[in-house]
Amino acid sequence: MIARSLLIAPLALLAGCTHLASDNVDSPMDVHRNLLVLDTHLDTPINFGREGWDFAASHTLANDIAQVDLGRMAQGNLDGGFFVIYTAQGPLTPQGYEDALQFARERSDTIDREMARHPAMIGTATSAAEAQRLNDAGKLIALKSIENSYPLGEDLSLLKEFRQRGVSMAGPVHSANNQFADSATDTPRWNGLSPLGQKWVAEMNRLGMVIDASHASDAAFDQMLELSQAPIILSHSSPRWAFDHPRNLDDTRIRKLAEHNGAICMSTIYMSDMHLTDERAELFDRYEQIAELSAAEQADLIRRWRALDQTDPMWSIDFDRYMEAALHLIEVAGVDHVCFGADWDGGGGIKGMMDISALPMLTARLLEAGYTPEQIGQMTSGNVLRIMRAAEATANVTEAN
């Protein structure tokens, strides 16, 4: 979402990596192409339904604000991921819950409608097995997740409704405390999970849904890790080693996550201060309503956003620093406990890796660092699918009992 288009960058970088290839070793681009690549947090549904916007096209950062579309998924070999039902935090009142639930249901339906428009290119999956079958059939994969369980109100039976709507991952909280948990970026109210939040964990396990601890406070993370019968995930979080911010996870907790067979998905956010100027905040407010803007209003938003990228980028890091942090994360957690969720279309993207067309660079750098294609495949999808299967198995055990 930041700066100019980098569609040529992956090819340029990979051209410089030809020393990795030989008669018996695939090139970095070949390795990347052969991987199953899933991103665990795609905020792209915010763009669905925009006037004049085509999800099936291949846009560029020069002419659009979106970082993900079907064209660039093919170009960057992003095979799929979790399309997010995000609901902003509102008041903890019956009316607030009702309004949020209506919004979340509509966002879920919006995702379904968009995927149904492109059946030859992408299919929906509600389980690890379905995701694998779609990949085997040569189709892209659309999974669903909930960012912020606030729309559930105090009625945990609604989790079953969203599971039936195809949601396979959910997080309890976003940027402010809610009825389930303390947020990483708010003053503690519950000192972790609320009593209802503890029941939320049990219901997530019963339904076979993956628990997402991104945005949760350290105390809430600790409690979810101990209470959950299945491994948990952080769908879009960075290591605190890279930048001391409460949205990031410290090395001690990363190791505990690995001990519990979970995984942390490397993000591109909060590895520097966020440069949220008054103008950027105004543009974010407009962006959240982009599907309601006319084509002319969208064009004005995109023009102003890109101009601000040139004068005051949102994040101060570049791809090299991102890779330093990613390699540190892999060293601490191990290859069996790392995944990737850059927060595309939700504020993610850094200089040198601004949209999904740049993903081959990540594979090239991991190969340069000495990781094998098999190990990289664990990180690009294997760990996510393993955690999904573990959550599904917990549901089956619960049903059997």
C-alpha positions in Angstrom: 0.0 0.0 0.0 3.0 2.3 0.3 5.1 3.9 -2.5 5.4 3.1 -6.1 4.7 -0.2 -7.9 7.4 -2.9 -7.5 6.1 -5.3 -10.1 9.6 -5.5 -11.7 11.5 -5.8 -8.5 11.0 -9.6 -7.9 12.3 -10.4 -11.4 15.3 -8.1 -10.9 16.2 -9.6 -7.6 15.8 -13.2 -8.8 17.9 -12.4 -11.8 20.7 -11.6 -9.3 20.2 -14.9 -7.6 21.1 -17.2 -10.5 24.2 -18.3 -8.6 21.8 -20.5 -6.6 20.8 -22.4 -9.7 22.6 -25.2 -11.4 21.8 -28.1 -13.6 20.4 -30.0 -10.6 19.0 -27.2 -8.5 15.9 -25.2 -9.3 16.1 -21.4 -9.6 14.5 -19.3 -6.7 11.6 -18.5 -9.0 11.1 -22.2 -9.8 11.2 -23.0 -6.1 8.7 -20.3 -5.3 6.4 -21.3 -8.1 6.3 -24.9 -6.7 5.4 -23.9 -3.2 1.9 -23.7 -1.7 1.8 -20.1 -0.5 -0.9 -19.0 1.9 -1.2 -15.6 3.7 -3.0 -15.7 7.0 -4.5 -12.2 7.0 -5.9 -10.6 3.9 -8.0 -7.4 4.5 -8.8 -7.4 0.8 -12.6 -7.7 1.3 -12.6 -4.0 2.1 -12.2 -3.6 -1.7 -15.0 -6.0 -2.7 -17.9 -4.2 -4.3 -16.0 -1.1 -5.3 -17.4 0.8 -8.3 -15.3 0.0 -11.3 -12.9 -2.4 -9.5 -12.3 -5.9 -10.8 -10.9 -8.5 -8.3 -9.9 -10.6 -11.3 -7.7 -8.0 -12.8 -4.0 -7.3 -12.1 -3.8 -3.7 -10.7 -0.6 -1.8 -9.9 0.3 0.4 -7.0 0.5 3.3 -9.4 -3.2 3.0 -10.3 -4.9 1.4 -7.3 -4.8 1.2 -3.5 -5.4 -2.5 -3.2 -2.4 -4.8 -2.7 -4.1 -8.1 -3.5 -6.1 -9.2 -6.6 -6.4 -12.4 -8.6 -4.0 -11.2 -11.2 -1.3 -10.4 -8.8 -2.0 -13.6 -6.8 -1.0 -15.5 -10.0 2.0 -13.2 -10.6 3.4 -13.4 -7.0 2.3 -17.1 -6.6 0.1 -16.3 -3.6 -2.1 -19.4 -3.7 -4.6 -18.1 -1.3 -5.2 -17.2 2.3 -7.6 -16.0 4.9 -10.0 -13.2 3.8 -10.9 -11.2 6.8 -14.2 -10.3 8.3 -13.0 -7.2 10.2 -15.4 -5.2 12.4 -14.3 -2.0 14.1 -14.6 -1.9 17.8 -17.8 -0.2 19.0 -19.6 0.2 22.3 -20.2 -2.8 24.5 -24.0 -2.4 24.4 -26.8 -4.4 22.9 -27.2 -1.9 20.1 -23.5 -1.9 19.5 -23.4 -5.7 19.3 -26.5 -5.8 17.0 -25.0 -3.2 14.6 -21.6 -5.1 14.5 -23.3 -8.4 13.9 -25.2 -7.1 10.9 -22.0 -5.6 9.5 -20.0 -8.9 10.0 -22.8 -11.0 8.4 -22.8 -8.6 5.4 -19.0 -8.7 5.1 -19.1 -12.5 5.1 -21.7 -12.5 2.4 -19.6 -10.0 0.4 -16.7 -12.4 0.5 -18.9 -15.2 -0.7 -20.4 -13.1 -3.6 -16.9 -12.0 -4.8 -15.6 -15.6 -4.8 -18.7 -16.8 -6.6 -17.9 -14.4 -9.5 -14.7 -16.2 -10.3 -15.3 -20.0 -9.9 -12.8 -21.0 -12.5 -10.0 -19.1 -10.7 -10.7 -19.5 -6.9 -12.6 -21.7 -4.6 -13.7 -21.5 -1.0 -12.3 -23.8 1.7 -13.4 -24.4 5.2 -10.8 -27.0 6.2 -7.2 -28.0 5.5 -8.3 -30.9 3.3 -10.5 -28.6 1.2 -7.7 -26.1 0.8 -5.4 -28.9 -0.3 -7.9 -30.2 -2.8 -8.4 -26.8 -4.4 -4.6 -26.5 -4.8 -4.4 -29.9 -6.3 -7.1 -28.9 -8.8 -5.1 -25.8 -9.8 -7.4 -23.3 -8.1 -6.6 -20.4 -5.7 -7.9 -20.8 -2.2 -10.2 -18.6 -0.2 -10.5 -19.2 3.5 -12.3 -16.9 6.0 -11.3 -15.5 9.3 -12.8 -13.1 11.9 -10.7 -10.2 13.1 -12.4 -9.1 16.4 -15.1 -11.3 17.8 -16.9 -8.2 19.1 -19.9 -8.8 16.7 -20.8 -12.0 18.7 -21.9 -9.8 21.6 -22.4 -12.1 24.6 -23.9 -15.0 22.5 -21.3 -17.6 21.8 -23.8 -19.6 19.8 -23.1 -17.2 17.0 -19.7 -18.7 16.6 -21.4 -21.8 15.2 -23.3 -19.6 12.7 -20.0 -18.1 11.4 -18.4 -21.6 11.3 -21.3 -22.6 9.1 -20.6 -19.5 7.0 -17.2 -20.9 6.3 -15.1 -19.2 8.9 -12.2 -21.3 10.2 -10.1 -18.8 12.2 -11.0 -16.1 14.6 -9.4 -13.7 17.0 -11.1 -12.4 20.2 -10.1 -8.8 20.1 -8.8 -5.9 18.1 -7.3 -2.5 19.0 -9.5 -1.9 22.1 -10.6 -4.1 25.0 -13.9 -5.9 24.4 -16.2 -8.4 26.1 -13.8 -11.2 25.5 -10.2 -10.0 26.2 -7.8 -7.2 26.7 -6.2 -5.7 23.6 -2.5 -5.3 23.3 -3.0 -1.6 22.6 -5.4 -0.7 25.5 -5.3 -0.4 29.3 -6.0 -3.8 30.9 -9.5 -4.4 32.1 -9.6 -8.1 32.4 -5.9 -8.8 33.0 -6.2 -11.2 30.0 -9.3 -13.0 29.0 -12.7 -12.2 30.5 -14.8 -15.1 31.9 -16.7 -14.9 28.7 -13.4 -15.0 26.8 -12.4 -18.2 28.5 -15.7 -19.8 27.3 -14.9 -18.4 23.8 -11.7 -20.4 23.8 -13.6 -23.6 24.7 -16.2 -22.9 22.0 -13.6 -22.3 19.4 -12.0 -25.7 20.3 -15.4 -27.4 20.2 -16.1 -26.0 16.7 -12.6 -26.9 15.3 -11.7 -23.2 14.6 -8.2 -21.9 14.8 -7.6 -19.3 17.6 -5.8 -16.2 16.4 -4.0 -14.3 19.2 -2.9 -11.3 17.1 -4.0 -8.0 18.7 -4.5 -9.7 22.1 -2.6 -8.6 25.2 0.4 -10.6 26.5 -1.8 -11.8 29.4 -4.6 -12.8 27.0 -2.1 -14.6 24.8 -0.7 -16.5 27.8 -4.2 -17.6 28.9 -5.2 -18.7 25.4 -2.1 -20.7 25.0 -2.8 -22.6 28.2 -6.5 -23.0 27.9 -6.7 -24.1 24.2 -6.7 -27.8 23.5 -5.4 -27.1 20.0 -2.3 -25.0 18.9 -3.0 -21.3 18.4 -1.7 -18.9 15.7 -0.8 -15.2 15.5 -2.0 -14.4 12.0 -0.2 -11.1 11.5 2.3 -10.2 14.2 6.0 -9.2 14.3 8.8 -10.1 16.8 9.2 -7.5 19.5 13.0 -8.0 18.9 12.6 -5.8 15.8 10.6 -3.1 17.6 9.4 -2.7 21.1 5.6 -2.4 20.6 2.8 -4.2 22.5 1.4 -5.6 19.2 4.5 -7.6 18.7 5.5 -10.8 20.5 8.6 -11.2 22.7 11.1 -14.0 22.2 10.1 -15.8 25.4 6.5 -16.0 24.3 7.5 -17.0 20.8 9.4 -20.0 22.3 6.4 -20.9 24.4 4.2 -20.7 21.4 6.5 -23.1 19.6 6.5 -25.4 22.6 2.7 -25.6 22.3 3.0 -26.4 18.5 1.6 -23.0 17.5 2.9 -20.5 14.9 3.5 -16.8 14.5 2.9 -15.3 11.0 5.4 -12.6 10.2 3.8 -9.3 9.4 5.1 -6.0 7.9 3.6 -3.8 10.6 4.9 -2.3 13.8 8.6 -2.7 13.1 8.9 1.1 13.4 6.8 3.9 14.7 3.6 4.3 12.7 3.5 7.6 10.9 -0.2 8.2 11.2 -0.4 11.9 10.3 -3.7 13.8 10.4 -4.0 13.4 6.6 -3.2 9.7 6.7 -5.8 9.2 9.4 -8.4 11.0 7.3 -7.5 8.9 4.3 -7.8 5.7 6.4 -11.3 6.7 7.4 -12.2 7.2 3.7 -10.5 3.9 2.8 -12.6 2.0 5.3 -15.6 3.2 3.3 -14.0 2.8 -0.2 -16.7 0.4 -1.5 -19.2 3.3 -1.0 -17.1 5.8 -3.0 -17.6 6.7 -6.6 -14.9 6.0 -9.1 -13.9 9.6 -9.1 -13.7 9.7 -5.2 -11.7 6.5 -5.3 -9.2 8.0 -7.7 -8.8 11.1 -5.5 -8.2 8.9 -2.5 -5.6 6.8 -4.3 -3.8 9.9 -5.7 -3.6 11.5 -2.2 -2.5 8.2 -0.6 0.3 7.7 -3.1 1.4 11.3 -2.8 1.6 11.0 1.0 3.6 7.7 0.6 6.3 9.8 -1.2 6.5 12.5 1.5 5.7 10.6 4.7 5.6 6.8 4.4 3.6 5.0 7.1 6.5 2.7 8.1 10.2 3.5 8.3 11.6 0.1 7.5 12.5 -1.6 4.2 12.6 -5.2 2.9 16.2 -5.7 4.2 15.1 -4.9 7.8 12.0 -7.1 7.3 14.2 -10.0 6.4 16.4 -9.4 9.4 13.4 -9.7 11.6 12.0 -12.7 9.8 15.3 -14.6 10.1 15.4 -13.8 13.8 11.9 -15.1 14.2 12.7 -18.3 12.4 15.8 -18.8 14.5 13.8 -18.3 17.8 10.7 -20.2 16.8 12.0 -22.8 14.4 10.8 -23.5 10.9 7.9 -25.5 12.2 6.4 -22.5 14.0 6.6 -19.6 11.5 4.2 -18.5 8.8 3.4 -15.3 6.9 0.6 -12.7 7.2 1.8 -9.3 6.0 -1.5 -7.5 6.7 -2.1 -6.8 3.0 -4.8 -4.2 2.4 -4.9 -3.4 6.1 -1.9 -1.1 6.6 0.9 -3.6 5.7 3.6 -3.3 3.1 7.0 -1.8 3.4 9.6 -0.3 1.0 10.7 -3.1 -1.3 7.7 -5.3 -0.6 4.6 -3.3 -1.2 2.2 -5.9 -2.7 2.0 -9.6 -3.2 3.8 -9.5 -6.6 7.0 -9.1 -4.4 6.6 -12.5 -2.7 9.2 -14.3 -4.8 11.8 -12.1 -3.2 11.0 -13.6 0.2 11.6 -17.1 -1.1 14.8 -16.0 -2.7 16.1 -14.5 0.5 15.2 -17.6 2.5 17.1 -19.8 0.0 20.1 -17.5 0.3 19.9 -17.8 4.1 20.3 -21.6 3.7 16.7 -22.8 4.1 15.6 -25.7 1.9 12.5 -25.6 -0.3 10.9 -28.1 2.1 11.5 -25.9 5.1 10.3 -22.8 3.2 7.2 -24.8 2.3 6.5 -25.5 5.9 6.5 -21.7 6.6 4.5 -20.7 3.5 1.7 -23.1 4.2 2.6 -26.3 6.0 2.4 -24.9 9.5 -0.9 -23.2 8.8 -2.5 -26.4 7.4 -1.1 -28.4 10.3 -2.7 -26.1 12.9 -6.0 -26.2 11.0 -5.9 -30.0 11.1 -5.1 -29.9 14.8 -8.1 -27.6 15.5 -10.3 -29.8 13.4 -9.2 -32.9 15.3 -10.1 -31.2 18.6 -13.6 -30.7 17.3 -13.8 -34.3 16.4 -12.6 -35.4 19.8 -15.1 -33.2 21.5 -18.0 -34.6 19.4 -16.9 -38.1 20.1 -17.1 -37.4 23.9 
